[in-house]
Amino acid sequence: MTRYFFVVLLMGLVGIAIVVKGAMIMFAERQYWHDVADRFVKENVTVKPNRGNILSSDGKLMASSLPEYKIYMDFMSGERDEKRRKKDQQRKDSIWKANFDSICIGLHQIFPDISAATFKSHLRKGREMKSRNYNILPNRNRRISYIQYKEAKRLPVFKMNKYRGGFHEQIYNQRKKPFGSLAAQTLGRLYADTAMGARNGIELAFDTLLKGRNGITHRQKVMNKYLNIVDLPPVDGCDIISTLDVGMQDICEKALVDKLKEINANVGVAVLMEVATGEVKAIVNMMKAGDGNYYEMRNNAISDMLEPGSTFKTASIMVALEDGKITPHTEVDTGNGIMMMHGRPMKDHNWHRGGYGKIDVTRILEVSSNIGVSYLIDKHYSDNPQKFVDGLKRIGIDRPLHLQIAGEGKPNIRGPKERYFAKTTLPWMSIGYETQVPPLNILTFYNAIANNGTMVRPKFVKAAVKDGEVVRDFPTEVINPKICSDNTLTQIREILRKVVAEGLAKPAGSKQFAVAGKTGTAQISQGAAGYKAGRVNYLVSFCGYFPAEAPKYSCIVSIQKPGLPASGGLMAGSVFSKIAERVYAKNLRFDIRSAIDSTTNVIPAVKFNGEIDQFGYRECCPRDIVAPAIDAVGTVVPAIVGQHDLQQRNTTSVFGKAVTNPPACSTTYRPGFMSPGRTAGGTGYIVFGRFCQYL
């Protein structure tokens, strides 16, 4: 019995020892065995590729992946044999002790906000803990840049390999945006754990092209050394060329945010689009945060499902014109600004001032008369509302845009067979209520008017490139080749031009060029609570294009604000004007010859003796000829010329002789030919650099 007891006791003790040893391996020695495994056994290790960049249309970097690091120290030896481990630990301790001061001073130089004394205290604590993975920086969550990492790697001990010195790092592939929050929602974001991929915007829509393809490696022992063998090399992602223009984006954001702050608005949207291609050059989505500042929180331009208000009136009038129901000269008696429609009062904005009386269709849109538009549509379509709805669908304003990025709202335009379509629906629909259309869809409609009736799909990305080669191109797509007849289009364009020139949209205009478009002011529905629950919120907007004669860009500005005053022309229109003028100025290209007075001799007649083959060379032109000529030129050519090349006009009197169509000088003028004490402005240099004299 005693023998069995001792056997059972022995087996129990052995079992307990096994459990204790297992627990020690699992918990106390876990990091050590992980390191051993990493050192000797690595099969099918995934190698992440570099994520592609997102570029602006003019080649500026808008989003790029840059490495960030956390740096660690392993204070203990990794040797398995006890004797070798003790010897290696002594070596490691002696090297660390000898270089400790130099390391702390060096770290302070790399990270000036942390003193050398702080580093000493912090690292001593890690050494006392015998940590295998101790964060070198006191702030455990702090990441450092690649440059800081490389500087740290040059310090004593840290420059050794991680098995001898103990310094090692963890790499994070961080997405950076050089222009900060500019177009942040459109560019999109990645999850904090980049392995989860992208969250929204271009990053999400083109994730498969941007992320590339993972590679695979394994460790293999070769000549008593373990090497990383590449089984499948990683393939870096493509670069995405967006349609966005950094300069135009900045112009739009600055103009919009200034106005939002001025009127204490809640939400603001501005979208600038190239007419012919549908390329979105700028898109701003600003929402007011709790701190009173404005940030991009969601892509309101494509997702906000709001009643557009008076910007929708253009579509209503277009349908009636196209169906032959009205002409631009059709008159409506709007009376005193209030008209009952199916038991409900329809009001113009100036009803308290007596209304507009009898006005024609052109004037109706100029002053944005609710009565004028709703009366015409109700009069001609009340017996057949479906015909009006079909007209809107013929234009294409009800169609989803199927944008390149996710999150767009689908326009909601109800038909007479749908629920809640009452007799009042048609007149109120005609002025932009009882419909829901995102701002970008409204802009797409106005862009079609500017684009000779061709509706194109807005796009945010032009191409995907790899190593300078285009991998995938995204051409302009046509949604509707013709939204209306040429005659209707001509009439609508003329009306929209007059809306800005003579109507309520004057603040959206410019003295430099003609603008066409339409204002919009609407109450924002509070859902089931209706429009009047609490403080009334308003949507003020302006949508149009410029220059009106040969449209280059279309733009919508949409602002949501609490309470009165609310004016689409004064608020949204003024933002549009600033955007249009600054974008127009940005793209100006002048003929430099227009800077020269055609009645004045650029090069004055001067006297000389001898033949000159090329005027402007020091060795062949007497300084008493050159200097007066340069001084004279400096007084003729305006300073605005700047650094542009001047082209010699057809006939110039030089030295009393006429020179017809002189060729451009094939040599480059060197400012050094000027005589001592003589100076001339940049204009003078340019003239002589481009001028070649033949007698």
Salt bridges, closest charged atoms under 4 A:
ASP35 OD2 - ARG132 NH2 3.71
ASP58 OD2 - LYS60 NZ 2.83
GLU68 OE1 - ARG143 NH1 3.83
GLU68 OE2 - LYS176 NZ 2.95
ASP74 OD1 - ARG132 NE 2.66
GLU79 OE1 - ARG84 NH2 3.68
GLU82 OE2 - LYS86 NZ 3.69
ASP88 OD1 - ARG91 NH2 2.73
ASP93 OD1 - ARG127 NH2 2.52
ASP101 OD1 - LYS120 NZ 3.24
ASP113 OD2 - ARG142 NH1 2.94
GLU203 OE1 - ARG51 NH2 3.12
GLU203 OE2 - ARG175 NE 2.72
ASP207 OD1 - ARG51 NH2 2.83
ASP231 OD2 - HIS218 ND1 2.85
ASP245 OD1 - LYS586 NZ 3.50
ASP258 OD2 - LYS254 NZ 2.61
GLU262 OE1 - LYS259 NZ 3.33
GLU274 OE2 - LYS552 NZ 3.80
GLU279 OE1 - LYS281 NZ 3.07
ASP304 OD1 - ARG298 NH2 3.36
ASP323 OD1 - ARG394 NH2 3.21
GLU366 OE1 - ARG363 NH1 2.68
ASP378 OD1 - HIS342 NE2 3.11
GLU434 OE1 - ARG414 NH2 2.72
GLU477 OE1 - ARG457 NE 3.27
ASP486 OD1 - LYS482 NZ 2.62
GLU494 OE2 - ARG497 NH2 2.68
ASP591 OD2 - ARG593 NH2 3.23
ASP631 OD2 - ARG678 NH1 2.53
